């Protein structure tokens, strides 16, 4: 993450960027977690059919 010791012009640029990066990061994490659970669900259902 960016340090808070940036000068004012840079803060005007980086603060909105940092907010967007955080939102993108949370969206990416949500997608990865959803894919992970979907993958486990498919594996468990296929294993259940085999057994």
Backbone as XML, in Angstrom:
<?xml version="1.0"?>
<chain id="A" units="angstrom">
  <residue number="1" name="UNK">
    <atom name="N" x="0.842" y="-1.198" z="0.000"/>
    <atom name="CA" x="0.000" y="0.000" z="0.000"/>
    <atom name="C" x="0.881" y="1.253" z="0.000"/>
  </residue>
  <residue number="2" name="UNK">
    <atom name="N" x="0.299" y="2.349" z="-0.432"/>
    <atom name="CA" x="1.061" y="3.585" z="-0.493"/>
    <atom name="C" x="1.217" y="4.175" z="0.901"/>
  </residue>
  <residue number="3" name="UNK">
    <atom name="N" x="2.358" y="4.794" z="1.142"/>
    <atom name="CA" x="2.581" y="5.415" z="2.439"/>
    <atom name="C" x="1.795" y="6.722" z="2.528"/>
  </residue>
  <residue number="4" name="UNK">
    <atom name="N" x="1.488" y="7.137" z="3.750"/>
    <atom name="CA" x="0.695" y="8.348" z="3.941"/>
    <atom name="C" x="1.571" y="9.597" z="3.892"/>
  </residue>
  <residue number="5" name="UNK">
    <atom name="N" x="2.884" y="9.444" z="3.592"/>
    <atom name="CA" x="3.782" y="10.588" z="3.581"/>
    <atom name="C" x="3.901" y="11.200" z="2.191"/>
  </residue>
  <residue number="6" name="UNK">
    <atom name="N" x="2.917" y="10.939" z="1.318"/>
    <atom name="CA" x="2.951" y="11.507" z="-0.023"/>
    <atom name="C" x="2.548" y="12.968" z="0.026"/>
  </residue>
  <residue number="7" name="UNK">
    <atom name="N" x="3.042" y="13.743" z="-0.936"/>
    <atom name="CA" x="2.689" y="15.155" z="-0.976"/>
    <atom name="C" x="1.268" y="15.325" z="-1.510"/>
  </residue>
  <residue number="8" name="UNK">
    <atom name="N" x="0.726" y="16.514" z="-1.368"/>
    <atom name="CA" x="-0.685" y="16.761" z="-1.699"/>
    <atom name="C" x="-1.032" y="16.441" z="-3.156"/>
  </residue>
  <residue number="9" name="UNK">
    <atom name="N" x="-0.251" y="16.861" z="-4.149"/>
    <atom name="CA" x="-0.619" y="16.529" z="-5.530"/>
    <atom name="C" x="-0.717" y="15.026" z="-5.748"/>
  </residue>
  <residue number="10" name="UNK">
    <atom name="N" x="0.215" y="14.284" z="-5.137"/>
    <atom name="CA" x="0.191" y="12.843" z="-5.317"/>
    <atom name="C" x="-0.995" y="12.225" z="-4.579"/>
  </residue>
  <residue number="11" name="UNK">
    <atom name="N" x="-1.346" y="12.769" z="-3.430"/>
    <atom name="CA" x="-2.483" y="12.229" z="-2.678"/>
    <atom name="C" x="-3.763" y="12.370" z="-3.479"/>
  </residue>
  <residue number="12" name="UNK">
    <atom name="N" x="-3.916" y="13.502" z="-4.190"/>
    <atom name="CA" x="-5.126" y="13.691" z="-4.998"/>
    <atom name="C" x="-5.226" y="12.610" z="-6.069"/>
  </residue>
  <residue number="13" name="UNK">
    <atom name="N" x="-4.074" y="12.121" z="-6.543"/>
    <atom name="CA" x="-4.080" y="11.096" z="-7.587"/>
    <atom name="C" x="-4.200" y="9.719" z="-6.969"/>
  </residue>
  <residue number="14" name="UNK">
    <atom name="N" x="-3.457" y="9.466" z="-5.909"/>
    <atom name="CA" x="-3.334" y="8.108" z="-5.392"/>
    <atom name="C" x="-4.496" y="7.693" z="-4.502"/>
  </residue>
  <residue number="15" name="UNK">
    <atom name="N" x="-5.134" y="8.621" z="-3.813"/>
    <atom name="CA" x="-6.231" y="8.223" z="-2.921"/>
    <atom name="C" x="-7.391" y="7.600" z="-3.694"/>
  </residue>
  <residue number="16" name="UNK">
    <atom name="N" x="-7.887" y="8.198" z="-4.789"/>
    <atom name="CA" x="-8.935" y="7.518" z="-5.568"/>
    <atom name="C" x="-8.429" y="6.206" z="-6.157"/>
  </residue>
  <residue number="17" name="UNK">
    <atom name="N" x="-7.173" y="6.172" z="-6.601"/>
    <atom name="CA" x="-6.612" y="4.946" z="-7.155"/>
    <atom name="C" x="-6.611" y="3.847" z="-6.106"/>
  </residue>
  <residue number="18" name="UNK">
    <atom name="N" x="-6.204" y="4.215" z="-4.883"/>
    <atom name="CA" x="-6.137" y="3.220" z="-3.819"/>
    <atom name="C" x="-7.538" y="2.678" z="-3.514"/>
  </residue>
  <residue number="19" name="UNK">
    <atom name="N" x="-8.557" y="3.553" z="-3.524"/>
    <atom name="CA" x="-9.931" y="3.099" z="-3.297"/>
    <atom name="C" x="-10.338" y="2.110" z="-4.390"/>
  </residue>
  <residue number="20" name="UNK">
    <atom name="N" x="-10.015" y="2.436" z="-5.641"/>
    <atom name="CA" x="-10.376" y="1.537" z="-6.742"/>
    <atom name="C" x="-9.645" y="0.215" z="-6.620"/>
  </residue>
  <residue number="21" name="UNK">
    <atom name="N" x="-8.360" y="0.266" z="-6.239"/>
    <atom name="CA" x="-7.591" y="-0.968" z="-6.096"/>
    <atom name="C" x="-8.186" y="-1.845" z="-4.993"/>
  </residue>
  <residue number="22" name="UNK">
    <atom name="N" x="-8.624" y="-1.221" z="-3.894"/>
    <atom name="CA" x="-9.231" y="-1.985" z="-2.806"/>
    <atom name="C" x="-10.519" y="-2.649" z="-3.275"/>
  </residue>
  <residue number="23" name="UNK">
    <atom name="N" x="-11.360" y="-1.885" z="-4.010"/>
    <atom name="CA" x="-12.608" y="-2.454" z="-4.506"/>
    <atom name="C" x="-12.321" y="-3.602" z="-5.470"/>
  </residue>
  <residue number="24" name="UNK">
    <atom name="N" x="-11.365" y="-3.409" z="-6.383"/>
    <atom name="CA" x="-11.014" y="-4.467" z="-7.329"/>
    <atom name="C" x="-10.475" y="-5.683" z="-6.589"/>
  </residue>
  <residue number="25" name="UNK">
    <atom name="N" x="-9.687" y="-5.444" z="-5.560"/>
    <atom name="CA" x="-9.137" y="-6.545" z="-4.787"/>
    <atom name="C" x="-10.226" y="-7.347" z="-4.105"/>
  </residue>
  <residue number="26" name="UNK">
    <atom name="N" x="-11.225" y="-6.651" z="-3.533"/>
    <atom name="CA" x="-12.319" y="-7.365" z="-2.873"/>
    <atom name="C" x="-13.147" y="-8.144" z="-3.889"/>
  </residue>
  <residue number="27" name="UNK">
    <atom name="N" x="-13.380" y="-7.548" z="-5.067"/>
    <atom name="CA" x="-14.137" y="-8.251" z="-6.113"/>
    <atom name="C" x="-13.366" y="-9.487" z="-6.556"/>
  </residue>
  <residue number="28" name="UNK">
    <atom name="N" x="-12.047" y="-9.331" z="-6.749"/>
    <atom name="CA" x="-11.219" y="-10.462" z="-7.179"/>
    <atom name="C" x="-11.230" y="-11.568" z="-6.135"/>
  </residue>
  <residue number="29" name="UNK">
    <atom name="N" x="-11.115" y="-11.180" z="-4.865"/>
    <atom name="CA" x="-11.152" y="-12.173" z="-3.786"/>
    <atom name="C" x="-12.497" y="-12.898" z="-3.769"/>
  </residue>
  <residue number="30" name="UNK">
    <atom name="N" x="-13.580" y="-12.151" z="-3.930"/>
    <atom name="CA" x="-14.904" y="-12.777" z="-3.948"/>
    <atom name="C" x="-15.031" y="-13.782" z="-5.077"/>
  </residue>
  <residue number="31" name="UNK">
    <atom name="N" x="-14.520" y="-13.412" z="-6.266"/>
    <atom name="CA" x="-14.593" y="-14.324" z="-7.415"/>
    <atom name="C" x="-13.767" y="-15.574" z="-7.149"/>
  </residue>
  <residue number="32" name="UNK">
    <atom name="N" x="-12.566" y="-15.391" z="-6.605"/>
    <atom name="CA" x="-11.705" y="-16.546" z="-6.329"/>
    <atom name="C" x="-12.352" y="-17.476" z="-5.295"/>
  </residue>
  <residue number="33" name="UNK">
    <atom name="N" x="-12.926" y="-16.900" z="-4.235"/>
    <atom name="CA" x="-13.576" y="-17.721" z="-3.205"/>
    <atom name="C" x="-14.769" y="-18.459" z="-3.799"/>
  </residue>
  <residue number="34" name="UNK">
    <atom name="N" x="-15.548" y="-17.769" z="-4.636"/>
    <atom name="CA" x="-16.713" y="-18.419" z="-5.257"/>
    <atom name="C" x="-16.262" y="-19.567" z="-6.156"/>
  </residue>
  <residue number="35" name="UNK">
    <atom name="N" x="-15.200" y="-19.349" z="-6.939"/>
    <atom name="CA" x="-14.687" y="-20.414" z="-7.799"/>
    <atom name="C" x="-14.193" y="-21.588" z="-6.966"/>
  </residue>
  <residue number="36" name="UNK">
    <atom name="N" x="-13.531" y="-21.298" z="-5.862"/>
    <atom name="CA" x="-12.996" y="-22.341" z="-4.987"/>
    <atom name="C" x="-14.130" y="-23.211" z="-4.434"/>
  </residue>
  <residue number="37" name="UNK">
    <atom name="N" x="-15.193" y="-22.554" z="-3.924"/>
    <atom name="CA" x="-16.316" y="-23.312" z="-3.361"/>
    <atom name="C" x="-17.053" y="-24.083" z="-4.457"/>
  </residue>
  <residue number="38" name="UNK">
    <atom name="N" x="-17.176" y="-23.489" z="-5.642"/>
    <atom name="CA" x="-17.830" y="-24.176" z="-6.761"/>
    <atom name="C" x="-17.041" y="-25.419" z="-7.145"/>
  </residue>
  <residue number="39" name="UNK">
    <atom name="N" x="-15.711" y="-25.287" z="-7.166"/>
    <atom name="CA" x="-14.831" y="-26.409" z="-7.485"/>
    <atom name="C" x="-15.010" y="-27.535" z="-6.470"/>
  </residue>
  <residue number="40" name="UNK">
    <atom name="N" x="-15.035" y="-27.185" z="-5.180"/>
    <atom name="CA" x="-15.219" y="-28.190" z="-4.126"/>
    <atom name="C" x="-16.591" y="-28.838" z="-4.260"/>
  </residue>
  <residue number="41" name="UNK">
    <atom name="N" x="-17.611" y="-28.039" z="-4.583"/>
    <atom name="CA" x="-18.963" y="-28.576" z="-4.733"/>
    <atom name="C" x="-19.004" y="-29.594" z="-5.866"/>
  </residue>
  <residue number="42" name="UNK">
    <atom name="N" x="-18.375" y="-29.280" z="-6.998"/>
    <atom name="CA" x="-18.348" y="-30.208" z="-8.134"/>
    <atom name="C" x="-17.616" y="-31.487" z="-7.745"/>
  </residue>
  <residue number="43" name="UNK">
    <atom name="N" x="-16.480" y="-31.363" z="-7.060"/>
    <atom name="CA" x="-15.703" y="-32.551" z="-6.670"/>
    <atom name="C" x="-16.527" y="-33.421" z="-5.723"/>
  </residue>
  <residue number="44" name="UNK">
    <atom name="N" x="-17.149" y="-32.822" z="-4.728"/>
    <atom name="CA" x="-17.913" y="-33.612" z="-3.757"/>
    <atom name="C" x="-19.105" y="-34.279" z="-4.430"/>
  </residue>
  <residue number="45" name="UNK">
    <atom name="N" x="-19.765" y="-33.578" z="-5.352"/>
    <atom name="CA" x="-20.922" y="-34.175" z="-6.018"/>
    <atom name="C" x="-20.488" y="-35.328" z="-6.922"/>
  </residue>
  <residue number="46" name="UNK">
    <atom name="N" x="-19.372" y="-35.163" z="-7.634"/>
    <atom name="CA" x="-18.902" y="-36.236" z="-8.509"/>
    <atom name="C" x="-18.433" y="-37.431" z="-7.681"/>
  </residue>
  <residue number="47" name="UNK">
    <atom name="N" x="-17.747" y="-37.182" z="-6.563"/>
    <atom name="CA" x="-17.304" y="-38.271" z="-5.694"/>
    <atom name="C" x="-18.524" y="-38.990" z="-5.104"/>
  </residue>
  <residue number="48" name="UNK">
    <atom name="N" x="-19.550" y="-38.232" z="-4.750"/>
    <atom name="CA" x="-20.761" y="-38.838" z="-4.210"/>
    <atom name="C" x="-21.431" y="-39.741" z="-5.243"/>
  </residue>
  <residue number="49" name="UNK">
    <atom name="N" x="-21.408" y="-39.319" z="-6.527"/>
    <atom name="CA" x="-22.003" y="-40.148" z="-7.571"/>
    <atom name="C" x="-21.190" y="-41.435" z="-7.749"/>
  </residue>
  <residue number="50" name="UNK">
    <atom name="N" x="-19.866" y="-41.331" z="-7.688"/>
    <atom name="CA" x="-19.013" y="-42.509" z="-7.854"/>
    <atom name="C" x="-19.245" y="-43.486" z="-6.716"/>
  </residue>
  <residue number="51" name="UNK">
    <atom name="N" x="-19.319" y="-42.958" z="-5.476"/>
    <atom name="CA" x="-19.533" y="-43.847" z="-4.331"/>
    <atom name="C" x="-21.002" y="-44.212" z="-4.251"/>
  </residue>
</chain>
